[in-house]
Amino acid sequence: MLNKDGLNETERLRRGSMDARHNADHYEDPETVALYADFRAEGLFDREARAIAEFFPESGRILDLGCGAGRTTAPLREKGYDVTAIDVSAPMARETARATDADCLTADASRLPFRENVFDAALFSSKGLDELQPPNARYTALREIRRVLRPGGRFAFSTHNVLRQLVPFPPTPGALADRVRFWLANVREGHVGTEYKHDILDKEEGVVYFGDPLSEYRQLRASGFRVLEFLGKHGLPSAYLGPEYFVVAEA
Ligand SMILES: C[S@@+](CC[C@H](N)C(=O)[O-])C[C@H]1O[C@@H](n2cnc3c(N)ncnc32)[C@H](O)[C@@H]1O
């Protein structure tokens, strides 16, 4: 049976797993791990720090998903949280274990090796959730994260915004040219009509999930979360028109 992309389901899943393999190879590459180790010096980004300060409990057990080389793990430990950091890339998890004193393990966010209700909050930073493929793996991960959070536990994450690719903002010729390049590449590669797009404007250039606020809201609700806030960088328009959404939800 053909789906809305004109692909049969087997082809869609095959493509999804090829794209996932590409992303996995990228994060297992020693050069990428070294790059992310340098990235640790950046510490928490503004919206991550705000989400933690405003929505996370003052103490407790935190799950740091897709921890990379530990950019968010180290500051969470410094704040005194009991942190468990996971990454599907074993070299990334090892680097976080080397650089921090958090519990670190290699694990896939769509198959979490934890009992239910054991974490007080979870963070999936830098749009890592969008790398889960095939498409239903991202949805499975949302339900897994809900399962391991205690009722009332908080989940903060960033995710690609497809609206940003439709509205050149700010409306400069450069922004317009970028949008045209983005859509030409995605039409050429057959990614139109699916939630997964080739992120050609990002240096790392993977095929990743691009969502919109309504579908994000629906997926979170269907996974058992209540959406608390879309955090903007500079006020309300940036919460919905920025390159990414930063969402805080409650289990
Ligand atoms: C963009 S990097 C961000 C790393 C780190 N959070 C940071 O901000 O520096 C995304 C990370 O998510 C990880 N990742 C991708 N898919 C994953 C999955 N299914 N389960 C756990 N981690 C995953 C990647 O291996 C990678 O380390």
The ligand as a MOL file (V3000), in Angstrom:
LIG
                    3D

  0  0  0     0  0            999 V3000
M  V30 BEGIN CTAB
M  V30 COUNTS 27 29 0 0 0
M  V30 BEGIN ATOM
M  V30 1 C 22.8290 16.7930 18.5900 0
M  V30 2 S 23.5930 15.6320 19.6660 0 CHG=1
M  V30 3 C 23.4480 16.4580 21.2010 0
M  V30 4 C 24.3750 15.9740 22.2820 0
M  V30 5 C 24.2330 16.6880 23.6360 0
M  V30 6 N 22.8740 16.5940 24.1530 0
M  V30 7 C 24.6320 18.1350 23.5120 0
M  V30 8 O 23.7410 18.9910 23.4340 0
M  V30 9 O 25.8250 18.3870 23.4420 0 CHG=-1
M  V30 10 C 22.3320 14.3830 19.7510 0
M  V30 11 C 22.7050 13.1850 20.5840 0
M  V30 12 O 21.5560 12.3210 20.6600 0
M  V30 13 C 22.0070 10.9870 20.5680 0
M  V30 14 N 20.9290 10.1100 20.1240 0
M  V30 15 C 20.4160 9.9900 18.8770 0
M  V30 16 N 19.4630 9.0610 18.8490 0
M  V30 17 C 19.3530 8.5780 20.1190 0
M  V30 18 C 18.5370 7.5690 20.7270 0
M  V30 19 N 17.6770 6.8520 20.0060 0
M  V30 20 N 18.6930 7.3350 22.0390 0
M  V30 21 C 19.6020 8.0320 22.7690 0
M  V30 22 N 20.4110 8.9720 22.2380 0
M  V30 23 C 20.2830 9.2500 20.9270 0
M  V30 24 C 23.1620 11.0450 19.5800 0
M  V30 25 O 24.0130 9.9070 19.6510 0
M  V30 26 C 23.8430 12.3450 20.0040 0
M  V30 27 O 24.8460 12.1440 20.9550 0
M  V30 END ATOM
M  V30 BEGIN BOND
M  V30 1 1 1 2
M  V30 2 1 2 3
M  V30 3 1 2 10
M  V30 4 1 3 4
M  V30 5 1 4 5
M  V30 6 1 5 6
M  V30 7 1 5 7
M  V30 8 2 7 8
M  V30 9 1 7 9
M  V30 10 1 10 11
M  V30 11 1 11 12
M  V30 12 1 11 26
M  V30 13 1 12 13
M  V30 14 1 13 14
M  V30 15 1 13 24
M  V30 16 1 14 15
M  V30 17 1 14 23
M  V30 18 2 15 16
M  V30 19 1 16 17
M  V30 20 1 17 18
M  V30 21 2 17 23
M  V30 22 1 18 19
M  V30 23 2 18 20
M  V30 24 1 20 21
M  V30 25 2 21 22
M  V30 26 1 22 23
M  V30 27 1 24 25
M  V30 28 1 24 26
M  V30 29 1 26 27
M  V30 END BOND
M  V30 END CTAB
M  END
